[in-house]
Amino acid sequence: MEDKHFTDCGCDRSKRINGIKCDACNCVYNNEKCECCAGQVCIGPKNADCSAHTSCATFKPRAY
């Protein structure tokens, strides 16, 4: 029986980061409830001047 809490990245998807909403459904750190479960997130780039110019560098595609 497969444990649905753990992903191929080894992260525990039951441990979400409070306050982080994630719409990237195909990211391994998304627990399918729009919650991020990465140990930490990295957002950039440093020179962004609006939200449209930012991205999550922690994103890792889910293997299907």
C-alpha positions in Angstrom: 0.0 0.0 0.0 1.4 3.4 -1.1 1.7 6.1 1.6 -0.1 9.1 0.0 1.6 11.6 2.4 5.1 11.1 0.9 6.1 12.0 -2.6 8.9 11.0 -5.0 10.8 14.0 -3.6 10.7 12.5 -0.1 8.8 15.4 1.3 5.9 14.9 3.7 2.8 16.5 2.0 0.9 16.5 5.3 3.3 19.2 6.7 2.2 22.4 4.9 3.9 25.8 5.2 1.4 28.1 7.0 0.4 31.1 4.9 1.7 29.8 1.5 -0.9 29.2 -1.1 0.3 27.3 -4.2 -1.7 26.9 -7.4 1.0 24.9 -9.2 -0.9 21.6 -9.1 1.9 19.7 -10.9 4.6 20.6 -8.3 5.7 17.7 -6.1 5.4 20.1 -3.0 1.8 20.9 -3.6 -0.4 18.7 -1.4 -3.4 19.0 -3.8 -5.1 21.4 -1.4 -3.2 24.4 -2.8 -0.8 24.2 0.1 3.0 24.1 -0.2 4.8 21.3 1.7 8.4 22.1 0.8 10.7 22.5 3.7 11.3 26.1 2.5 10.6 28.1 -0.6 12.8 30.3 -2.6 11.1 33.2 -4.6 12.9 35.4 -7.0 14.5 37.0 -8.8 16.0 39.7 -6.7 15.3 42.5 -9.3 11.5 41.8 -9.6 9.4 44.9 -9.4 6.0 43.4 -9.4 4.4 40.0 -8.6 4.1 39.1 -12.3 7.9 39.1 -12.5 8.4 36.6 -9.6 8.6 32.8 -9.6 9.0 30.0 -7.2 12.5 28.5 -7.7 11.5 25.6 -5.4 9.1 24.3 -8.0 9.8 20.7 -9.0 7.6 18.9 -11.5 5.6 16.0 -10.4 6.3 12.7 -12.1 3.2 11.1 -13.5 
